[in-house]
Amino acid sequence: MMRASILHSQRLIVVVGPSGAGKDSVLGAWRQRVAAQRVHFAQRVITRPCDASEAHEPVTLDQFTALRDSGELATCWHANGLHYGLRWREIAALSAGGWVVVNGSRAHLGTLRQQAPLLHAIEITASAALRAQRLARRGREDAAAVAKRLQRHVPVEVAIAVRNDGELSAAVDALHRWWRAQAVQPASDGAFGPNYEWKQ
């Protein structure tokens, strides 16, 4: 099913990375850093109950299917036994000159690039040993499922790879420096810089 194009995708940041790399931690800390710049962090629709790791919109599989089939979702994907999606309202800031950050999927990145060819893909990485520790602490899966996740390798083309196996602040600093370099450039549609005001 071909989905509609996502306009102004030069300000769309899609953060990907293997399980246990610490994407949620990096994004949470960076979100605080850019709060004054009104960068919008898109809320995902997920067929998973609420938990402490993410303030997503929890839905049943039937509800997700209805949203997808009715065109309510700008894009959607399946990963690790769950269905994920983004409502159109979650990327509306792009049309108003703002930046949108999406916690995405490596496997879905190619499809999303067809919809949003100018997007910036960022990969959060960490060592396998540290990822294993983090996944074990998370406690969502048994040892066999964790081992399967660690073996999964999906090569992706990204604008920058951020290593997150040291201090969290170092990873956030690297991501923020990259974004600042992009945001100070005038966009092709006339939107400028990280302090550009957009209204929700």
N, C-alpha and C positions, 0 to 999 in steps of 0.2 A: 504494500500500500504506500503510494507516494504521498509525502506530506508537503504542505505548503512551505514556500520559502520563508526564511526568517530574515527580515530586512535589517540593515544597519549592523550587521554581524561583526564589523570591525571593532565593536565595543563589547563583544561577547567573549567571556573567558570561561573555558571549560577545563576544570581541574580533574585529572584522572590519576590513577596509580594503583598498584597492587594492594590487596587486602592487608591491613596491618601497617601500611606506610604512614598512617597518621594524618590522612587528609582532613578529617573532621577537626582535629586539634589545630592544624595549621590554618584552616579556614576560619575557625572560631577566633583565634588570636588575631588574624589579619582583619577580620570583620571589625574588631574593636579599633584597630589601627586606622581604618579608613572611614570610620563612622561619620566624621565631619564632611567627608567628600560625597556622601550619599551614593556610594556604590551599592547596588541592590544584590543581595544574595538570594537567589531564587529558591523558593520552597518546593520540594519535590513531593509528588503524589506517589505513595509506595504501598504495595499490598503487604504491609507489615504493621503490627500494633505499635503504638507509641513506645519509645524507650528514651533513656537519658542521653543517647548519643546524638540524636538529631530531632529537631522540631519539624518533622515532616507531616504531611496530610495522610493519615492512615485510611485506607479503603479496602473493601473486600474485592475479590477477583471479579465478581459480577459488577460492582460499582466501577471498577477500573475499565472493564470492557465497555460499559455504557459511556463513560467519558471519552474513551478512545473512538468509539464508533460514531459518536455525535459530533466529533471534531473539536471537543473542548481542550484537547491536549495539543500543544504545539509540536511536541516530539515525545516519543516513548521508546522504552527498551526493556529487555528481559535480561537479568543477570543473577546468578547465584540463587536460582529458584524463586526470584521475586520479580514483580513488574514495577517499573518506574516510569514516571511521566512528568512533564512540565505543563501547567496550564498557560494559556496565552497571556493571562494577566501578569504572570511571573517574569515575562520578558518584555513587557510593555515599556519599561524604562528605556529600552534601546531607541525607540521612536521619539522619545523626548530628549535625546542627547545624553542619556546616562549610560553607565556601565552595568553589565549584569554578569554575575558569577554563578556558575552552575557546577555542582558536584556531579561529575559525569562518569561515564563508563568507557574503558578503553575499547571494548568490543563494539560499542555504538558510535565511536568517534567518526568512523568513515561515513556512516549514514548521515550523521549530523552535519558533517562538512558539505554534503550535497545540498542540505537545506540552508546552511550558513557558511558559505565558502571562505569568508574573511575572519572566521573565529580564531581566537588564540587558544591553543591547547597547552596546558601546563601539567607536567607530571611530577607528582610527589613520590619520592623513592626512599627506601631504607634497606638495610641489610636483611637477609633472610632470617638470621638468628633473632634480630630484634623484632621483626615482623611476627615470628612465631611466638615470642613472649607476649606481644600485644594482643594477638588473637586469642591466646590462652586466657589472658586476663579478662578479655571481653566476655568470654563464657557463653557465646551464642551457639557454638558447635562443639562436637566431640573431636577427639584427637585425629581421627581419620579424615574428617571434613577439613580440619585445619591443614593437615598435610596436603590434601588435594589442592587447597587454595595456594599454598606455597609453591606447588609445582606448576601452577598456571602461569604461562608467559604469553603476553600479547604485545608484540612490538608496535609502537606508535610513533608518529612524527609529531614532535612538540616544539614549541617556541623556546622553552626552557625546562630543564629538569632540576628540581629542588630536592636536595638531600636532607632527609629528616631523621637522622640517627645520632644527632648531638643535641645541643640546646634548642628548644623549640623556637626561641627568639632568633636564632641564626637562620632557620628556615624561613621564618616570617620576614626577616630583613631582606633575604635574597628575593623573595617573591615581591615584596614592596618596592625594592629598587627597580626590578624589571617593569613593574606596572607604572611607576613614576616616569620611566623613560618613554613608555608608550603614551601615557596620558597627557604629557606636555606637548605632544604633536597635534596640530590641528587635523581633525578628521575630514574626510572627503565631503561630508555633509554639513560642515561648518561648526561642529561641536568642538569645543576647546577644553582641554585640561581637566585635572581632577577636581577642580572647584566649580565646574560647570553646574549650574542649578537646574534641576529638572523636577517636575511636579508629578506626584503619584495620583 
